[in-house]
Amino acid sequence: MRRYALRYLPLLIIGLLLWPFPQEINHSETATPSANNGDFPIEASPFTAGSALYGLAMPSAQDVWAVGGVFKIVKNQQEHLQKVVPAQGQILHYQNGSWLANTSLQLPLLAISMSSVQDGWAAGYGGQLAHYDGHAWQAMKAPTNAILCSVAMLSAREGWAVGFNGTILHFHDQRWELFPTPTTVAVDLLSVKMVSAQEGWAVGRNGTILHYSQQRWQLYHSPTDHTLNGVSFLSPDEGWAVGNQGVILHYRDGVWSTVRWFPPDGSTLYPNLLDVAITSEHTGWIVGVQSMLTYDKEVWQSIAITSEYTGWIVKDQSRLTYNKEVWQAKASGNVSPGILYAIVMNASNEGWAVGDNNSIYHYRSGSWQLTYAY
């Protein structure tokens, strides 16, 4: 027996040397940063350091809410990486003609939806939820640690929220529960809009579009693979979605189609579009970075920020105009906002937009004005 063992010992040694032992993986390069622990290297973080307002809700012209938070940069000594981590959440309230800090939370909030002036929900980082009962906001925890990017309340008894890793939450019977996601969807969902209790839409990374019908969410054909950041519907038959690299989609007759446009001065760089709000069949808005668009009488036009037109689009670093089925971009008007993350309109003649540095812009009497920032 010893003789046979000695005979095969060299082969055993060679086999051990050639065996494919596992190697250490650099998770910061090969894996998606965790949405649960704030482990975002600077170059991969969807958030920037500093304060910002990310969400808006306007249950009435006299009652407006804005949510946001603060992110900071910390250095991980072991991995020698700088990371962006959450520092604080905030809720601001506009009432009686003034904006005031209302509530502070542990984690940043990214979205808010008010079903009435007496009831609403906010959602954000790490599964952070907050409920407003007409008197005060109360922090709550979602049944997930995923980042929640958007919330849409149908009433005080029903609503939806979406977030990272394909997370979908449904609120009914006075509690939030995880809702089944299409098995092929694990991408981040960034915006949700409910047309009714029976129908809704959600959009996200890689051009993902989900449609809620017959009590389930299903994948819907998308004409783009670019990230979609915002979606807005005024009726079940028509809607808009906006996204990265200048993507604008129009939904009509059951089909999503791409709307063409051209960046300013012949540039080949297409900016990111962040949010869209439709106020009527013929008026709408989009917002982003240092830019605005107006949609009036079925034509998108680029106008100065003080114009009396009634629709805008917000996006990154330029402004667009839609005319004869072609998008064109021009320089911004006499006001140059920074990044605008959200826009809300309660009518064609009044609205609000919020963005970085806690900036708040008010649209009234045909012009935009910076009314708050710190």
NORCOR-V653570 format. One record per helix or strand. SS is the DSSP state (alpha for helix, beta for strand). FROM is the first residue (numbers start at 1). LEN is the number of residues. Records with the same first field share a line. If there is no record, write none. Layout:
SS->FROM-LEN + FROM-LEN
This chain:
alpha->2-17 + 27-4 + 42-3 + 125-3 + 164-3 + 205-3 + 244-3 + 264-3
beta->40-2 + 50-11 + 63-14 + 81-15 + 98-8 + 109-8 + 119-6 + 128-5 + 137-5 + 148-6 + 159-5 + 168-5 + 175-4 + 189-8 + 199-6 + 209-5 + 216-4 + 228-8 + 238-6 + 248-5 + 255-4 + 260-3 + 273-8 + 283-5 + 289-1 + 292-5 + 299-3 + 314-3 + 319-5 + 326-5 + 339-9 + 350-7 + 360-5 + 367-6
